[in-house]
Amino acid sequence: MILRRTPSPRSLRRRSGADSWRGFAGYSFVELLVVSSILLILASAVAPLAQMTMQRQRETELRRVLREMRTAIDRYKDAVDLGVIGGTDIDPDNQGYPPSLGTLVEGVEPVDENAGGVLRFLRRIPIDPMTKSTDWGLRSYQDDPDATRWGGDNVYDVYTRSRGTALDGTRYRDW
């Protein structure tokens, strides 16, 4: 008679655990295909939303930059009208508007020498978020409102040179 050792409960647990995982070695091809299809559908739904969000951010930045530059032009005009700026810096034919965007950055000497320093209205010429350049469209006070070329006399208004259309259907250059 051969005596057999009965296996301990610990070894039975190990063996039954290993045997039970043998049937579940990985995912089936169908499961992988279903998961891939679901991920593809979700990704295709998110891509247009991401593009729209990026365009909306660029439009918001364009509005902010245009407002900043137009405010600087208005502050320059107010300084001329109040007599803070004068002398050789001002051309009487310019109607009190700056001769260029560079003038807003470089600044001008105030009439009152005790005011100190140079009056600057912009730190730098902002980058157009639509064209990725500092090349802005300019309008002078003497230009027609719908003119496409700058007369070169002064800077009355700025606009983007982008030919694109906004999400609301308007053209960027009309902002």
Secondary structure, 3 states (H helix, E strand, C coil): CCCCCCCCHHHHHHHHHHHHHCCCCCCCHHHHHHHHHHHHHHHHHHHHHHHHHHHHHHHHHHHHHHHHHHHHHHHHHHHHHCCCECHHHCCHHHCCCCCCHHHHHHCECECCHHHCCCECCCCCCCCCCCCCCCCCEEECCCCCCCCCCCCCCCCCEEECCCCCECCCCCEHHHC
